[in-house]
Amino acid sequence: MEKDLSETEAKAWRAFLYAYARVVPKLDDELTLAEGLTLNQYEVLLWLSRSSGGAMRMSDLASRIVLSPSGVTRAVDQLEKKGLVERVVCSSDRRGYLATLTKKGRVAFRKASKVHVRGIREHFISHLSASELKSLGSSLEQIA
């Protein structure tokens, strides 16, 4: 039988959950209000902007984003309707599709990035010292 969490373990776990539950919705609300993009849509634009030629196979995109494959498809569908992303058949594999960032999508991503980075600094980074950030980053990388 597994023993209960220690007070330290429970405190760390609760703090992680509560921080996530407070910060992520704020970031999502700020992006939605300022730029009309959800955090999930922003993440799609982020990965596309970092990829070679602003394009990624849908399956590769799904493996990098914290969404289910159907969630990625939904986000790409929504971005496509806004003219920020195009979906094209992959030339090397006709069964696959590429999500491609449009010119309008690049502009929207740059604008949204300013809002998002400001939100991260305000709601997350400003609460931690440089050494705490470094330690937290290292700790969470071990889990991820």
Contacts in CASP RR format, 6 or more apart in sequence:
PFRMAT RR
TARGET T0000
AUTHOR 0000-0000-0000
METHOD contacts of the structure
MODEL  1
MEKDLSETEAKAWRAFLYAYARVVPKLDDELTLAEGLTLNQYEVLLWLSR
SSGGAMRMSDLASRIVLSPSGVTRAVDQLEKKGLVERVVCSSDRRGYLAT
LTKKGRVAFRKASKVHVRGIREHFISHLSASELKSLGSSLEQIA
5 13 0 8 1.000
19 124 0 8 1.000
22 123 0 8 1.000
23 123 0 8 1.000
23 124 0 8 1.000
24 39 0 8 1.000
26 119 0 8 1.000
26 123 0 8 1.000
27 39 0 8 1.000
27 116 0 8 1.000
27 119 0 8 1.000
27 120 0 8 1.000
27 123 0 8 1.000
28 38 0 8 1.000
28 39 0 8 1.000
30 115 0 8 1.000
30 116 0 8 1.000
30 119 0 8 1.000
31 37 0 8 1.000
31 38 0 8 1.000
31 39 0 8 1.000
31 42 0 8 1.000
31 112 0 8 1.000
31 115 0 8 1.000
31 116 0 8 1.000
32 38 0 8 1.000
34 112 0 8 1.000
34 115 0 8 1.000
35 108 0 8 1.000
35 111 0 8 1.000
35 112 0 8 1.000
35 115 0 8 1.000
37 45 0 8 1.000
37 108 0 8 1.000
37 112 0 8 1.000
38 75 0 8 1.000
38 78 0 8 1.000
40 65 0 8 1.000
40 67 0 8 1.000
40 71 0 8 1.000
40 75 0 8 1.000
41 75 0 8 1.000
41 78 0 8 1.000
41 79 0 8 1.000
41 84 0 8 1.000
42 109 0 8 1.000
42 112 0 8 1.000
42 116 0 8 1.000
43 65 0 8 1.000
43 66 0 8 1.000
43 67 0 8 1.000
43 75 0 8 1.000
44 61 0 8 1.000
44 65 0 8 1.000
44 72 0 8 1.000
44 75 0 8 1.000
44 76 0 8 1.000
44 79 0 8 1.000
44 85 0 8 1.000
44 99 0 8 1.000
45 79 0 8 1.000
45 84 0 8 1.000
45 85 0 8 1.000
45 101 0 8 1.000
45 105 0 8 1.000
45 108 0 8 1.000
45 109 0 8 1.000
45 112 0 8 1.000
46 109 0 8 1.000
46 113 0 8 1.000
47 56 0 8 1.000
47 61 0 8 1.000
47 64 0 8 1.000
47 65 0 8 1.000
48 54 0 8 1.000
48 55 0 8 1.000
48 56 0 8 1.000
48 61 0 8 1.000
48 85 0 8 1.000
48 99 0 8 1.000
48 100 0 8 1.000
48 101 0 8 1.000
48 109 0 8 1.000
49 101 0 8 1.000
49 106 0 8 1.000
49 109 0 8 1.000
53 100 0 8 1.000
53 101 0 8 1.000
54 100 0 8 1.000
54 101 0 8 1.000
55 88 0 8 1.000
55 98 0 8 1.000
55 99 0 8 1.000
55 100 0 8 1.000
55 101 0 8 1.000
56 98 0 8 1.000
56 99 0 8 1.000
57 90 0 8 1.000
57 96 0 8 1.000
57 97 0 8 1.000
57 98 0 8 1.000
57 99 0 8 1.000
58 69 0 8 1.000
58 72 0 8 1.000
58 73 0 8 1.000
58 76 0 8 1.000
58 87 0 8 1.000
58 96 0 8 1.000
58 97 0 8 1.000
58 98 0 8 1.000
58 99 0 8 1.000
59 69 0 8 1.000
59 96 0 8 1.000
61 72 0 8 1.000
61 76 0 8 1.000
61 99 0 8 1.000
62 68 0 8 1.000
62 69 0 8 1.000
62 72 0 8 1.000
65 72 0 8 1.000
65 75 0 8 1.000
67 75 0 8 1.000
76 85 0 8 1.000
76 87 0 8 1.000
76 99 0 8 1.000
79 85 0 8 1.000
79 99 0 8 1.000
79 105 0 8 1.000
80 86 0 8 1.000
80 87 0 8 1.000
82 104 0 8 1.000
82 108 0 8 1.000
83 102 0 8 1.000
83 104 0 8 1.000
83 105 0 8 1.000
84 101 0 8 1.000
84 102 0 8 1.000
84 104 0 8 1.000
84 105 0 8 1.000
84 108 0 8 1.000
84 109 0 8 1.000
85 99 0 8 1.000
85 100 0 8 1.000
85 101 0 8 1.000
85 102 0 8 1.000
85 105 0 8 1.000
86 99 0 8 1.000
86 100 0 8 1.000
86 102 0 8 1.000
87 97 0 8 1.000
87 98 0 8 1.000
87 99 0 8 1.000
87 100 0 8 1.000
88 97 0 8 1.000
88 98 0 8 1.000
88 100 0 8 1.000
89 96 0 8 1.000
89 97 0 8 1.000
89 98 0 8 1.000
90 96 0 8 1.000
90 97 0 8 1.000
90 98 0 8 1.000
101 109 0 8 1.000
125 133 0 8 1.000
128 136 0 8 1.000
END
